[in-house]
């Protein structure tokens, strides 16, 4: 790390450094694009994890979290926007990390920061006529300003780009999304295969896809904004409502971040329980993925075979957590309740039937000749593209990118567990499907190791009634069911977060759909979208 | 074998004994029409129930079990619901064609229904080009589907209709050729003639290898003709919501729904006719006692039973396989089924010419 700091300091004398959990580089906007290029090309920081838009009241800006996939070191860069609050500007890094195109749109949507040279400066979640930028600290949330629309929402087929010429003059330019005579099919927001209210405006030529414009925000709830007005324990309850299959993981992530910041040590028992729940939830989620995916492909029967296992897991969860969907199980200091007395017995029953079921899934679907024809070599994503587009989780690992946070940045007790990180290199829909089945086996392996040695102790350690974090910033990643979930907390020393940024794995997954479906058939859009397994509440937050 | 033409003749004689000839014909037509409609509706209801139960069994479920004993009244309730639902009229559609389309579909399947050999002497239309007529009327259905997709003025329905057009026109070739193979073997196009030719042994057994090949191809193409899984692309739910009939509601949707199930019966019925002897009981040459016993089972039971058994296979396909993609579907037809079929026709001709069959 010191090595990197030296190199950056040598090349960019204007950069200043701050030590927090991850090295932070301060750089003026004028040099930011050069630094980004240098980070990517010379220091191999090839994955942009997230862009956290920030409003520090007197100035706007962004914090970039960047990861090096070769040795999994992380670095963060803080850039202050130029210009006044009317028209703050930053330079885009979309040409360095492809996923920045989406992330920058999100920052623009919430903070109004214009990214110079980004080819698509539309709002990402809010409607195009929305007044104000909601995550700014001086945002006026008077409902009279943004009434519930009674008419259809306005929609544009053009977008805008702010292009900078050699002299540094920025001009607004129109960019066409669809040509006037494109045949645009509107897939979603109400569509059986979008897995939620997501919309793909798809330009097709016959059955062949020319371009997809991904449109989201239909169930945007502003969780990040709401959290700024809540105390830390209250923020936890929103974690179940993003990726509702990874509720345990997201709770886990936010809990670790808060515990790290507050300096709370939790008991071994609580850690084991959390990991057990995470892995059970992972099996349940992958089961549901497989079932709904097969249903998307027309093999309806498979759904019931996979739901059988999922039901069993949900029954286990229900006994301990009291819920089947939004568990609200993790809490600061441990978990909400102790394990149910039947837990060990039920989990062992599950482990006994799981291998048989997995074998059945492989025989029924993966080996089927039609399934092979539909999945193999469809939606190929290379390792480089997966990294550039930030496709993490099972989808990234199917492209040969070992991106499992449980291995790359071990948290909780994952470092001492014996399990394999499944990585395939094909990068097609078939690999993504098979990988999830293989991951179910690995999760079962983890559960097997832990189920007989759940240590005694407190399930929740004593924590102060009022949790106050010291001023500072923390970033924590966990492995959700669909990819890397990140939590960024910036605290000003009060009981509620100054800024809580949640980094969803599904936004890049949905964003990459356009890139890998081009030239495929409409039916392949369903295959590819399904195999990426994005989930919409996670994208929208 | 009990000849049902005795009953029909008796009715005919009874009617003509007190009616002029033209009135007799009219009354008979009405009677038959009502009878056909009734059988049509009842069969459709049965098929809905049957498919639900079969699919439930495959999926480790119970299927309908609340309405009536064993859920038997479930499909009646569903049909009743469909009848009383509102027919939603949409703006921006071609109203005439939109209303016409479901009727075309249902008429096509009803006309094919009339040609089927229901039992010994129980056949509505029987003439020397029966099979030919069947192929002709069943292809009207695709017109209805194309019109439905086009007139709805919706991109999803249009894509569904175009898929359907491509699919049905292609697979009609395979159906036609495998039917042709069997017609060549039977030496007649008349439905009664084909059934009569199978008195000793069903074609699937007597026709040697080419008959088996023709049967397999017919079954695949027939599944595709009925737009059922794994060939249900025109209404691929996860891709096109409901394909060509997305915009339909009430009984107009019901017509598509009914026609789909009845086409399933018709396809299996034609397969029964061509390969499994129509209403002809299972006869094995030399086993006279066995043949006598088989004759005691009524011919209607033979026909319907065989048709339902074949539909079971087609339903099995649907609840087992994932859906094909449009290009794979057309590849299967044009690059595999069609050449095999042509070769099979030649093979069949050789079999007939050299008398290699049983």
Interface residues (C-beta under 8 A of the other chain):
Chain A: X183 X185 X186 X191 X192 X193 X204 X207 X294 X295 X296 X297 X298 X299 X300 X301 X303 X304 X305 X308 X365 X368 X370 X371 X373 X374 X521 X522 X523 X524 X525 X526
Chain B: X55 X58 X59 X60 X61 X155 X156 X159 X163 X229 X230 X232 X233 X236 X237 X238 X239 X241 X319 X320 X321 X322 X323 X324 X325 X326 X327 X328
